[in-house]
Amino acid sequence: MKAILSKAKYYLSSITRAFGSNIAVDLGTANTLIYVEGEGILLNEPSFVAVDKETNKIQAIGKEAKDMWGRAPQHIEVIRPINDGVVDNYDAALLMMRHFLKRVANRIRLVKPRMVICVPSKITQVEKRAVIELGMECGARDVLLIDEPMAAAIGCELPVNEAEGSMVVDIGGGTTDVAIISMGGVAVKDSVRIAGYEMDEAIRFYIRDKYHLLIGLLEAERIKIEIGSVLPGDEKSVTITGIDLAKGTPKTVEITSQEIREAIAEPVGAIIDVVRRALDNSSPELVSDIARKGIVITGGGSLLKGLDKLMEQKLMVKVIRTKEPLLSVVLGTGKALEHYETYRRAFLV
């Protein structure tokens, strides 16, 4: 009987390899990335959905929907279905995922794939169930979850299975996840729902309070990318236009890098604090390993100019920005999928 079952499993595995591919998903607040086994990253799109409220029909998904943010007519609602790294609007998230998977399926053949989805460290059981149900409704035969920082560590090629501590900080759009990893598991982990979008909001509030000028989130993001920094040095400025809150008319002002540093000081401080807290909760042996090897930072938020140097100054530990910060999580999720036995302890139960 065992031999028959073993042979059946072998044939089922052969059929899956021949006619389908397993999938890894980085379901992020800012972007959704899909990695297909044997193919690599086949999709990288903003996590946005535009819905016509009058007809309840989808108008756009992904980049096209993001471009409509703040510009769409009143009957069009632009939604971010993933908020702080978890499913915030289930129906919109399901439509978005099905759309993205259909685009991927046009390039490969998918027959009930296994799906691995990365999730924030402090996700609740209810939030876990929502992610699993989302994957199953999209046609997966089973859904596995993996911590985002563990996936990032694998994607950054850290020695996660060795008997030494490796520390990774994943600064995404909605969450900052921190993990100290050793012997294939997470020894210490922490998370805060403060990351790139909170910096954007901080810039909006700063400009509103100082200049009585209202700007959109996408404009705040542009300012952060163009002139944002956390240390004095290469000073820049940018001209922005928004709504004068006193007059209700267009108004243009010039913003400097120094002002942006002031604006984002609080969220940046919160990110550094969660890293410090993880170090404080670690054993002396793990801290010794990290002091020797350094802290690896990844995610879109890690691209903020000077953040690695500021963290070094505050934490007194070498900080290294990974080579592909925007891709490390999905690459690690894909690697864990393709080498399941090697990384089996990385998956959440």
Buried (B, 14 or more C-beta within 10 A) or exposed (E): EEEEEEEEEEEEEEEBEEEBBBBBBBBBBBBBBBBBBEBEBBBBBBBBBBBBEEEEEBBBBBEEBBBBBEEBEEEBBBBBBBBBBBBBBBEBBBBBBBBBBEBBBEEBEBEEBBBBBBBBBBBEEEBBEBBBBBBEEBBBBEBBBBBBBBBBBBBBBBEBBEEBBBBBBBBBBBBBBBBBBBEBEBBBBBBBBBBBBBBBBBBBEBBBEEBBBBBBBBBBBBBBBBBBBBBEEEEBBBEBEBBBEEEEEEBEBEBEBBBBBBBBEEBBEBBBBBBBBBBEEBEEEBBEBBBEBBBBBBBBBBBBBBBBBBBBEBBEBBBBBBEEBBBBBBBBBBBBBBEBEBBEEBBEE
